[in-house]
Amino acid sequence: MLTRLQSLFAIHFVAILFGATGIFGALITADALMITWGRALFAVFTLIVLSRLFSKESAQWASTNASWRRQPAAFLFSGAMLAVHWVTFFFAVKVGGVAVATLGFASFPAFITLIEAILLREKVGRAEWLRLLLVSLGLVLITPSFEWADQGTEGLVWGVLSGAAFGVLAVLNRRRLSHINAFQVAGLQNAFVFIFLFPWVASSLGQVSVSDWLLIAALGMVCTGLAHWLFVSSLRQLPARTAGLVVASEPLYAILFAWMLFDQMPSARMLVGAAVMMAAIFSASLAVRGK
């Protein structure tokens, strides 16, 4: 199990990996359903390998069988939320582009806070509300424009739906599945995504190019299998709201990668928004280390 400090570093690394996801979505020519199904397939294989490398974690599989069998509904629902999150995110990338998709997805800390404060009746401190406000302000500044008649708007809506599904998944992982082995949680959730989407992609498997399969494999192994395990593991030590704020820096990395790969230079307003977001995220990190 990761320590609190290791979890903090891990969640920052997850943000970087998540930031690269949108770039893969833009480079892969296959549709959103195929990308999601493929990344889940390779993620499951990656998690199996990781579980065998970490012998202590792997040895816990047998002892946790009874635990996860008592949570079939939680696993099924979390797998469904993961599938919805990924499919809507790649729809957003295809329709609105990398920046719009990642900015919409980064709204998920708001959904986490609302779920925990309103539905679960958890106490949310003023500092957390302030950080959420700063992240929201940063997102507004980063967003280039809101024209409700163009594809950017549609992409943003898909991105926000992706963020909502991810917020539900984050809270569910912490509240219902945190006592179960991280490899098992991540592996089963990805396996359910694979199962759920197979009927919709089976007839199109032969149409995927070799280059797309290679990109999907990289996406599934690094940005999905490894990142998902680190994310689930970090939630054992970090509050979901704090983890959400850190992962909300994904748009910053996505914009940076798009700048380097596609020469899409951010505006001065985007840079100001990035600075506001990083200030909030850095504050959350210091608060975790101080506890």
Sequence and secondary structure as in RCSB ss.txt:
>XXXX:A:sequence
MLTRLQSLFAIHFVAILFGATGIFGALITADALMITWGRALFAVFTLIVLSRLFSKESAQWASTNASWRRQPAAF
LFSGAMLAVHWVTFFFAVKVGGVAVATLGFASFPAFITLIEAILLREKVGRAEWLRLLLVSLGLVLITPSFEWAD
QGTEGLVWGVLSGAAFGVLAVLNRRRLSHINAFQVAGLQNAFVFIFLFPWVASSLGQVSVSDWLLIAALGMVCTG
LAHWLFVSSLRQLPARTAGLVVASEPLYAILFAWMLFDQMPSARMLVGAAVMMAAIFSASLAVRGK
>XXXX:A:secstr
   HHHHHHHHHHHHHHHHHHHHHHHH  S HHHHHHHHHHHHHHHHHHHHHHSHHHHTTTGGGHHHHHT HHHH
HHHHHHHHHHHHHHHHHHHHH HHHHHHHHTTHHHHHHHIIIIIS     HHHHHHHHHHHHHHHHH     TTS
HHHHHHHHHHHHHHHHHHHHHHHHHHSTTS HHHHHHHHHHHHHHHHHHHHGGGGGGS HHHHHHHHHHHIIIII
IHHHHHHHHTTTS HHHHHHHHTTHHHHHHHHHHHHH     HHHHHHHHHHHHHHHHHHHHHHT 
